[in-house]
Amino acid sequence: MGKRIIFGGTTEGRLLAQSAHDAGRNVLLTTGSHTLGVYAERIAPERLYARVLPTAASLAACESAGIPRSHIIAMQGPFSAQLNDALYAQLQIAVMVTKDSGEAGGVSEKVLPALSRGIHVIAIRRPQEESICGENR
């Protein structure tokens, strides 16, 4: 894991998060509850923290994935860079997984404090949309 920020798809993100877990380091998943189960299958609960929306469905997904309640951060953004920085410090995060959701999704507020702390960032790209003609856009 030499690079500090890695862009990839969901598969690459899982592999990189797994390598962080194997090294005994904490992983913060900020991609929401929809992909939680995939990561929870590969990362031991004591190493995985999940930031999800504070909804019954999100909490149920965390419970179903085996995430301990003490590792669930149920909050609704937007989040400031300062809040993210404090969260990374408190949880001793080594790898942060996020969606590449652009400025509207608060990516810079997540990424910049992570990089300043030496945290590896895994940014999951959105699947390319196909146009009506079948061309990627």
mmCIF file of the C-alpha atoms, coordinates in Angstrom:
data_MODEL
# 
_entry.id   MODEL 
# 
loop_
_atom_site.group_PDB 
_atom_site.id 
_atom_site.type_symbol 
_atom_site.label_atom_id 
_atom_site.label_alt_id 
_atom_site.label_comp_id 
_atom_site.label_asym_id 
_atom_site.label_entity_id 
_atom_site.label_seq_id 
_atom_site.pdbx_PDB_ins_code 
_atom_site.Cartn_x 
_atom_site.Cartn_y 
_atom_site.Cartn_z 
_atom_site.occupancy 
_atom_site.B_iso_or_equiv 
_atom_site.pdbx_formal_charge 
_atom_site.auth_seq_id 
_atom_site.auth_comp_id 
_atom_site.auth_asym_id 
_atom_site.auth_atom_id 
_atom_site.pdbx_PDB_model_num 
ATOM 1   C CA . MET A 1 1   ? 0.000   0.000   0.000   1.00 0.00 ? 1   MET A CA 1 
ATOM 2   C CA . GLY A 1 2   ? 2.594   2.557   -1.078  1.00 0.00 ? 2   GLY A CA 1 
ATOM 3   C CA . LYS A 1 3   ? 0.187   5.132   -2.528  1.00 0.00 ? 3   LYS A CA 1 
ATOM 4   C CA . ARG A 1 4   ? -1.786  7.335   -0.181  1.00 0.00 ? 4   ARG A CA 1 
ATOM 5   C CA . ILE A 1 5   ? -4.842  7.709   -2.415  1.00 0.00 ? 5   ILE A CA 1 
ATOM 6   C CA . ILE A 1 6   ? -6.078  4.989   -4.709  1.00 0.00 ? 6   ILE A CA 1 
ATOM 7   C CA . PHE A 1 7   ? -8.987  5.214   -7.124  1.00 0.00 ? 7   PHE A CA 1 
ATOM 8   C CA . GLY A 1 8   ? -10.672 2.022   -8.126  1.00 0.00 ? 8   GLY A CA 1 
ATOM 9   C CA . GLY A 1 9   ? -13.812 0.021   -8.261  1.00 0.00 ? 9   GLY A CA 1 
ATOM 10  C CA . THR A 1 10  ? -15.445 -1.875  -5.451  1.00 0.00 ? 10  THR A CA 1 
ATOM 11  C CA . THR A 1 11  ? -13.253 -4.946  -6.006  1.00 0.00 ? 11  THR A CA 1 
ATOM 12  C CA . GLU A 1 12  ? -9.986  -3.023  -5.646  1.00 0.00 ? 12  GLU A CA 1 
ATOM 13  C CA . GLY A 1 13  ? -11.334 -1.276  -2.566  1.00 0.00 ? 13  GLY A CA 1 
ATOM 14  C CA . ARG A 1 14  ? -12.128 -4.575  -0.866  1.00 0.00 ? 14  ARG A CA 1 
ATOM 15  C CA . LEU A 1 15  ? -8.665  -5.956  -1.633  1.00 0.00 ? 15  LEU A CA 1 
ATOM 16  C CA . LEU A 1 16  ? -6.906  -2.862  -0.319  1.00 0.00 ? 16  LEU A CA 1 
ATOM 17  C CA . ALA A 1 17  ? -9.056  -2.728  2.791   1.00 0.00 ? 17  ALA A CA 1 
ATOM 18  C CA . GLN A 1 18  ? -8.289  -6.412  3.355   1.00 0.00 ? 18  GLN A CA 1 
ATOM 19  C CA . SER A 1 19  ? -4.559  -5.723  3.184   1.00 0.00 ? 19  SER A CA 1 
ATOM 20  C CA . ALA A 1 20  ? -4.983  -2.951  5.764   1.00 0.00 ? 20  ALA A CA 1 
ATOM 21  C CA . HIS A 1 21  ? -6.839  -5.344  8.024   1.00 0.00 ? 21  HIS A CA 1 
ATOM 22  C CA . ASP A 1 22  ? -4.167  -8.001  7.549   1.00 0.00 ? 22  ASP A CA 1 
ATOM 23  C CA . ALA A 1 23  ? -1.607  -5.476  8.755   1.00 0.00 ? 23  ALA A CA 1 
ATOM 24  C CA . GLY A 1 24  ? -3.656  -5.035  11.946  1.00 0.00 ? 24  GLY A CA 1 
ATOM 25  C CA . ARG A 1 25  ? -4.848  -1.534  11.110  1.00 0.00 ? 25  ARG A CA 1 
ATOM 26  C CA . ASN A 1 26  ? -8.254  0.123   11.459  1.00 0.00 ? 26  ASN A CA 1 
ATOM 27  C CA . VAL A 1 27  ? -10.460 0.802   8.439   1.00 0.00 ? 27  VAL A CA 1 
ATOM 28  C CA . LEU A 1 28  ? -13.208 3.448   8.249   1.00 0.00 ? 28  LEU A CA 1 
ATOM 29  C CA . LEU A 1 29  ? -15.891 2.728   5.690   1.00 0.00 ? 29  LEU A CA 1 
ATOM 30  C CA . THR A 1 30  ? -17.801 5.853   4.618   1.00 0.00 ? 30  THR A CA 1 
ATOM 31  C CA . THR A 1 31  ? -19.521 4.323   1.586   1.00 0.00 ? 31  THR A CA 1 
ATOM 32  C CA . GLY A 1 32  ? -22.801 3.727   3.386   1.00 0.00 ? 32  GLY A CA 1 
ATOM 33  C CA . SER A 1 33  ? -24.709 0.629   4.343   1.00 0.00 ? 33  SER A CA 1 
ATOM 34  C CA . HIS A 1 34  ? -25.241 -0.775  0.834   1.00 0.00 ? 34  HIS A CA 1 
ATOM 35  C CA . THR A 1 35  ? -21.678 -2.125  0.490   1.00 0.00 ? 35  THR A CA 1 
ATOM 36  C CA . LEU A 1 36  ? -21.075 -2.800  4.159   1.00 0.00 ? 36  LEU A CA 1 
ATOM 37  C CA . GLY A 1 37  ? -21.608 -6.547  3.991   1.00 0.00 ? 37  GLY A CA 1 
ATOM 38  C CA . VAL A 1 38  ? -18.969 -7.005  1.299   1.00 0.00 ? 38  VAL A CA 1 
ATOM 39  C CA . TYR A 1 39  ? -16.320 -5.311  3.445   1.00 0.00 ? 39  TYR A CA 1 
ATOM 40  C CA . ALA A 1 40  ? -17.475 -6.935  6.683   1.00 0.00 ? 40  ALA A CA 1 
ATOM 41  C CA . GLU A 1 41  ? -16.924 -10.367 5.125   1.00 0.00 ? 41  GLU A CA 1 
ATOM 42  C CA . ARG A 1 42  ? -13.211 -9.589  4.719   1.00 0.00 ? 42  ARG A CA 1 
ATOM 43  C CA . ILE A 1 43  ? -12.387 -7.363  7.667   1.00 0.00 ? 43  ILE A CA 1 
ATOM 44  C CA . ALA A 1 44  ? -12.715 -8.432  11.288  1.00 0.00 ? 44  ALA A CA 1 
ATOM 45  C CA . PRO A 1 45  ? -15.291 -6.396  13.213  1.00 0.00 ? 45  PRO A CA 1 
ATOM 46  C CA . GLU A 1 46  ? -12.697 -5.080  15.671  1.00 0.00 ? 46  GLU A CA 1 
ATOM 47  C CA . ARG A 1 47  ? -10.846 -3.414  12.751  1.00 0.00 ? 47  ARG A CA 1 
ATOM 48  C CA . LEU A 1 48  ? -13.836 -2.060  10.800  1.00 0.00 ? 48  LEU A CA 1 
ATOM 49  C CA . TYR A 1 49  ? -15.698 1.148   11.590  1.00 0.00 ? 49  TYR A CA 1 
ATOM 50  C CA . ALA A 1 50  ? -18.740 2.182   9.546   1.00 0.00 ? 50  ALA A CA 1 
ATOM 51  C CA . ARG A 1 51  ? -20.126 5.686   9.145   1.00 0.00 ? 51  ARG A CA 1 
ATOM 52  C CA . VAL A 1 52  ? -23.721 5.368   7.959   1.00 0.00 ? 52  VAL A CA 1 
ATOM 53  C CA . LEU A 1 53  ? -26.898 7.408   7.902   1.00 0.00 ? 53  LEU A CA 1 
ATOM 54  C CA . PRO A 1 54  ? -28.858 7.334   11.177  1.00 0.00 ? 54  PRO A CA 1 
ATOM 55  C CA . THR A 1 55  ? -31.738 5.287   9.804   1.00 0.00 ? 55  THR A CA 1 
ATOM 56  C CA . ALA A 1 56  ? -33.231 2.022   10.981  1.00 0.00 ? 56  ALA A CA 1 
ATOM 57  C CA . ALA A 1 57  ? -32.267 0.384   7.667   1.00 0.00 ? 57  ALA A CA 1 
ATOM 58  C CA . SER A 1 58  ? -28.609 1.444   7.997   1.00 0.00 ? 58  SER A CA 1 
ATOM 59  C CA . LEU A 1 59  ? -28.380 0.266   11.586  1.00 0.00 ? 59  LEU A CA 1 
ATOM 60  C CA . ALA A 1 60  ? -30.004 -3.044  10.626  1.00 0.00 ? 60  ALA A CA 1 
ATOM 61  C CA . ALA A 1 61  ? -27.444 -3.486  7.831   1.00 0.00 ? 61  ALA A CA 1 
ATOM 62  C CA . CYS A 1 62  ? -24.628 -2.876  10.320  1.00 0.00 ? 62  CYS A CA 1 
ATOM 63  C CA . GLU A 1 63  ? -26.113 -5.381  12.739  1.00 0.00 ? 63  GLU A CA 1 
ATOM 64  C CA . SER A 1 64  ? -26.612 -7.932  9.967   1.00 0.00 ? 64  SER A CA 1 
ATOM 65  C CA . ALA A 1 65  ? -22.971 -7.490  8.909   1.00 0.00 ? 65  ALA A CA 1 
ATOM 66  C CA . GLY A 1 66  ? -21.792 -8.123  12.476  1.00 0.00 ? 66  GLY A CA 1 
ATOM 67  C CA . ILE A 1 67  ? -20.472 -4.623  13.140  1.00 0.00 ? 67  ILE A CA 1 
ATOM 68  C CA . PRO A 1 68  ? -20.332 -3.981  16.902  1.00 0.00 ? 68  PRO A CA 1 
ATOM 69  C CA . ARG A 1 69  ? -22.417 -1.022  18.033  1.00 0.00 ? 69  ARG A CA 1 
ATOM 70  C CA . SER A 1 70  ? -19.288 0.685   19.314  1.00 0.00 ? 70  SER A CA 1 
ATOM 71  C CA . HIS A 1 71  ? -17.979 0.688   15.720  1.00 0.00 ? 71  HIS A CA 1 
ATOM 72  C CA . ILE A 1 72  ? -21.051 2.290   14.135  1.00 0.00 ? 72  ILE A CA 1 
ATOM 73  C CA . ILE A 1 73  ? -20.981 6.027   13.545  1.00 0.00 ? 73  ILE A CA 1 
ATOM 74  C CA . ALA A 1 74  ? -24.575 6.926   12.626  1.00 0.00 ? 74  ALA A CA 1 
ATOM 75  C CA . MET A 1 75  ? -24.546 10.534  11.474  1.00 0.00 ? 75  MET A CA 1 
ATOM 76  C CA . GLN A 1 76  ? -25.908 12.615  8.651   1.00 0.00 ? 76  GLN A CA 1 
ATOM 77  C CA . GLY A 1 77  ? -23.620 15.118  6.936   1.00 0.00 ? 77  GLY A CA 1 
ATOM 78  C CA . PRO A 1 78  ? -22.354 17.367  5.736   1.00 0.00 ? 78  PRO A CA 1 
ATOM 79  C CA . PHE A 1 79  ? -19.203 16.832  7.781   1.00 0.00 ? 79  PHE A CA 1 
ATOM 80  C CA . SER A 1 80  ? -16.425 19.361  8.184   1.00 0.00 ? 80  SER A CA 1 
ATOM 81  C CA . ALA A 1 81  ? -12.765 18.571  7.667   1.00 0.00 ? 81  ALA A CA 1 
ATOM 82  C CA . GLN A 1 82  ? -12.262 19.190  11.400  1.00 0.00 ? 82  GLN A CA 1 
ATOM 83  C CA . LEU A 1 83  ? -14.888 16.636  12.364  1.00 0.00 ? 83  LEU A CA 1 
ATOM 84  C CA . ASN A 1 84  ? -13.420 14.042  10.017  1.00 0.00 ? 84  ASN A CA 1 
ATOM 85  C CA . ASP A 1 85  ? -9.915  14.740  11.327  1.00 0.00 ? 85  ASP A CA 1 
ATOM 86  C CA . ALA A 1 86  ? -11.058 14.251  14.924  1.00 0.00 ? 86  ALA A CA 1 
ATOM 87  C CA . LEU A 1 87  ? -12.830 11.018  13.979  1.00 0.00 ? 87  LEU A CA 1 
ATOM 88  C CA . TYR A 1 88  ? -9.699  9.638   12.289  1.00 0.00 ? 88  TYR A CA 1 
ATOM 89  C CA . ALA A 1 89  ? -7.607  10.467  15.345  1.00 0.00 ? 89  ALA A CA 1 
ATOM 90  C CA . GLN A 1 90  ? -10.072 9.057   17.874  1.00 0.00 ? 90  GLN A CA 1 
ATOM 91  C CA . LEU A 1 91  ? -10.477 5.755   16.014  1.00 0.00 ? 91  LEU A CA 1 
ATOM 92  C CA . GLN A 1 92  ? -6.816  5.450   14.970  1.00 0.00 ? 92  GLN A CA 1 
ATOM 93  C CA . ILE A 1 93  ? -7.820  5.009   11.337  1.00 0.00 ? 93  ILE A CA 1 
ATOM 94  C CA . ALA A 1 94  ? -5.159  3.802   8.885   1.00 0.00 ? 94  ALA A CA 1 
ATOM 95  C CA . VAL A 1 95  ? -7.394  3.367   5.817   1.00 0.00 ? 95  VAL A CA 1 
ATOM 96  C CA . MET A 1 96  ? -10.488 5.329   4.841   1.00 0.00 ? 96  MET A CA 1 
ATOM 97  C CA . VAL A 1 97  ? -12.798 4.033   2.109   1.00 0.00 ? 97  VAL A CA 1 
ATOM 98  C CA . THR A 1 98  ? -15.077 6.564   0.417   1.00 0.00 ? 98  THR A CA 1 
ATOM 99  C CA . LYS A 1 99  ? -17.126 7.007   -2.718  1.00 0.00 ? 99  LYS A CA 1 
ATOM 100 C CA . ASP A 1 100 ? -15.672 9.370   -5.296  1.00 0.00 ? 100 ASP A CA 1 
ATOM 101 C CA . SER A 1 101 ? -18.772 11.531  -5.013  1.00 0.00 ? 101 SER A CA 1 
ATOM 102 C CA . GLY A 1 102 ? -17.207 14.889  -5.833  1.00 0.00 ? 102 GLY A CA 1 
ATOM 103 C CA . GLU A 1 103 ? -17.524 18.104  -3.918  1.00 0.00 ? 103 GLU A CA 1 
ATOM 104 C CA . ALA A 1 104 ? -21.262 17.650  -3.367  1.00 0.00 ? 104 ALA A CA 1 
ATOM 105 C CA . GLY A 1 105 ? -20.451 14.478  -1.438  1.00 0.00 ? 105 GLY A CA 1 
ATOM 106 C CA . GLY A 1 106 ? -17.836 16.206  0.739   1.00 0.00 ? 106 GLY A CA 1 
ATOM 107 C CA . VAL A 1 107 ? -14.892 14.273  -0.677  1.00 0.00 ? 107 VAL A CA 1 
ATOM 108 C CA . SER A 1 108 ? -12.292 16.973  0.007   1.00 0.00 ? 108 SER A CA 1 
ATOM 109 C CA . GLU A 1 109 ? -13.486 17.294  3.620   1.00 0.00 ? 109 GLU A CA 1 
ATOM 110 C CA . LYS A 1 110 ? -12.810 13.559  4.024   1.00 0.00 ? 110 LYS A CA 1 
ATOM 111 C CA . VAL A 1 111 ? -9.686  13.180  1.902   1.00 0.00 ? 111 VAL A CA 1 
ATOM 112 C CA . LEU A 1 112 ? -7.574  16.200  2.877   1.00 0.00 ? 112 LEU A CA 1 
ATOM 113 C CA . PRO A 1 113 ? -7.524  15.514  6.635   1.00 0.00 ? 113 PRO A CA 1 
ATOM 114 C CA . ALA A 1 114 ? -6.893  11.836  5.943   1.00 0.00 ? 114 ALA A CA 1 
ATOM 115 C CA . LEU A 1 115 ? -3.904  12.576  3.737   1.00 0.00 ? 115 LEU A CA 1 
ATOM 116 C CA . SER A 1 116 ? -2.522  15.059  6.257   1.00 0.00 ? 116 SER A CA 1 
ATOM 117 C CA . ARG A 1 117 ? -2.539  12.234  8.841   1.00 0.00 ? 117 ARG A CA 1 
ATOM 118 C CA . GLY A 1 118 ? -0.884  9.737   6.486   1.00 0.00 ? 118 GLY A CA 1 
ATOM 119 C CA . ILE A 1 119 ? -4.084  7.715   6.142   1.00 0.00 ? 119 ILE A CA 1 
ATOM 120 C CA . HIS A 1 120 ? -4.481  5.662   2.985   1.00 0.00 ? 120 HIS A CA 1 
ATOM 121 C CA . VAL A 1 121 ? -7.569  6.711   1.054   1.00 0.00 ? 121 VAL A CA 1 
ATOM 122 C CA . ILE A 1 122 ? -9.477  4.350   -1.193  1.00 0.00 ? 122 ILE A CA 1 
ATOM 123 C CA . ALA A 1 123 ? -11.892 6.240   -3.434  1.00 0.00 ? 123 ALA A CA 1 
ATOM 124 C CA . ILE A 1 124 ? -14.437 4.007   -5.134  1.00 0.00 ? 124 ILE A CA 1 
ATOM 125 C CA . ARG A 1 125 ? -15.357 5.354   -8.547  1.00 0.00 ? 125 ARG A CA 1 
ATOM 126 C CA . ARG A 1 126 ? -18.935 5.419   -9.715  1.00 0.00 ? 126 ARG A CA 1 
ATOM 127 C CA . PRO A 1 127 ? -19.718 2.852   -12.387 1.00 0.00 ? 127 PRO A CA 1 
ATOM 128 C CA . GLN A 1 128 ? -19.700 4.491   -15.788 1.00 0.00 ? 128 GLN A CA 1 
ATOM 129 C CA . GLU A 1 129 ? -23.137 5.269   -17.050 1.00 0.00 ? 129 GLU A CA 1 
ATOM 130 C CA . GLU A 1 130 ? -24.139 4.032   -20.466 1.00 0.00 ? 130 GLU A CA 1 
ATOM 131 C CA . SER A 1 131 ? -25.964 6.225   -22.920 1.00 0.00 ? 131 SER A CA 1 
ATOM 132 C CA . ILE A 1 132 ? -28.902 5.005   -24.955 1.00 0.00 ? 132 ILE A CA 1 
ATOM 133 C CA . CYS A 1 133 ? -26.479 4.137   -27.786 1.00 0.00 ? 133 CYS A CA 1 
ATOM 134 C CA . GLY A 1 134 ? -24.414 1.956   -25.445 1.00 0.00 ? 134 GLY A CA 1 
ATOM 135 C CA . GLU A 1 135 ? -21.499 4.392   -25.253 1.00 0.00 ? 135 GLU A CA 1 
ATOM 136 C CA . ASN A 1 136 ? -19.885 5.202   -21.911 1.00 0.00 ? 136 ASN A CA 1 
ATOM 137 C CA . ARG A 1 137 ? -20.190 8.766   -20.758 1.00 0.00 ? 137 ARG A CA 1 
# 
